[in-house]
Amino acid sequence: MPPRPGPVSTFQRERAAFVFDLETQARILRANPQAGEIVAENLRGLVGSVYRLKDASVTMAADARGNVYVQAKPYGFYSYNVPRMCNDLVACLLHWADILVNTDGRRTDGIVVDSIEGMLASLGF
């Protein structure tokens, strides 16, 4: 049975899409360290996904206040904490893309893959 359309399912869908896309970039980079420029471009493209996630979080906090999914977290989590985390994610994505492109001949793919996987393991929402 598909989820009902609404702010909670929109947030969950945006979160799942972002996590999947980011995991895919880590897998690509781990499998092919030479794909740094392609992954860097894809990481920059994920910035739009993070902004959609941020907007979905704020909308969910406003429109679904009484929902159990929203109430399971402390007050202000989806309206304040998640948008702040999303701002940090944008900075990380751009930083990782920059590291992959501006390598000065050094191999930086492992650093970026480890950073992505660490961030995904500790994603707070």
C-alpha positions in Angstrom: 0.0 0.0 0.0 1.6 3.3 -1.0 2.0 6.0 1.6 -0.7 8.7 1.7 0.4 12.0 0.2 1.3 14.6 2.8 4.1 16.5 4.4 5.5 13.5 6.4 5.6 11.2 3.4 7.1 14.0 1.3 9.9 14.4 3.9 10.5 10.7 4.1 10.7 10.4 0.3 13.1 13.3 0.0 15.3 11.9 2.8 15.4 8.5 1.2 16.2 9.9 -2.2 19.0 12.0 -0.8 20.5 9.1 1.2 20.3 6.8 -1.8 21.9 9.3 -4.1 24.7 10.0 -1.7 25.4 6.3 -1.0 25.5 5.9 -4.8 28.2 8.5 -5.1 30.3 6.8 -2.4 29.9 3.5 -4.2 30.9 4.9 -7.6 34.0 6.6 -6.1 35.0 3.5 -4.2 34.7 1.3 -7.3 36.4 3.8 -9.6 38.8 6.3 -8.0 39.3 7.9 -11.4 35.6 9.1 -11.4 36.4 12.0 -9.1 35.3 14.8 -11.4 32.1 13.0 -12.3 31.3 12.4 -8.6 32.2 16.0 -7.8 29.7 17.2 -10.3 27.0 14.8 -8.9 27.8 16.1 -5.4 27.2 19.6 -6.5 23.9 18.4 -8.1 22.8 17.0 -4.7 22.7 20.5 -3.2 19.2 20.9 -4.8 18.1 17.7 -3.1 19.2 19.0 0.2 17.3 22.2 -0.3 14.2 20.1 -1.1 14.7 18.1 2.0 15.1 21.3 4.1 11.9 22.7 2.6 10.0 19.4 3.2 11.2 19.4 6.9 10.0 22.9 7.5 6.6 22.2 5.8 6.2 19.0 7.8 6.9 20.9 11.0 4.2 23.4 10.2 1.6 21.3 8.6 1.9 18.0 10.5 2.4 19.1 14.1 0.1 16.5 15.5 1.6 13.6 13.6 3.3 10.9 15.6 6.4 11.0 13.4 6.9 14.7 14.1 6.1 14.4 17.8 8.6 11.7 18.3 11.4 14.3 18.2 11.8 17.3 20.5 10.0 20.5 19.8 11.7 22.4 17.0 13.7 19.5 15.6 12.1 19.6 12.1 11.7 23.3 12.0 15.1 24.3 13.4 17.6 21.4 13.8 17.0 19.7 10.5 17.4 22.9 8.4 20.6 23.7 10.3 21.9 20.1 9.5 20.9 20.7 5.9 23.0 23.8 5.7 25.9 21.8 7.0 25.2 19.1 4.4 25.4 21.7 1.6 28.7 22.9 2.9 30.0 19.3 3.1 28.9 18.5 -0.4 30.6 21.5 -1.9 33.7 20.9 0.2 33.9 17.2 -1.0 33.4 18.3 -4.6 36.2 20.8 -4.2 38.5 18.2 -2.7 37.9 15.8 -5.6 38.5 18.4 -8.3 41.5 20.3 -6.7 43.7 17.3 -5.8 47.1 18.6 -6.8 47.9 15.1 -8.0 47.1 13.5 -4.6 44.5 10.7 -4.2 41.6 12.2 -2.2 38.9 9.7 -3.2 39.4 7.6 0.0 39.1 10.7 2.2 35.8 11.7 0.5 34.4 8.2 0.5 35.2 7.8 4.2 33.7 11.3 4.9 30.5 10.4 3.0 30.1 7.1 4.8 30.7 8.6 8.2 28.2 11.4 7.6 25.6 8.8 6.4 26.2 6.7 9.5 25.6 9.7 11.8 22.9 11.5 9.9 20.7 12.9 12.7 17.4 12.8 11.0 
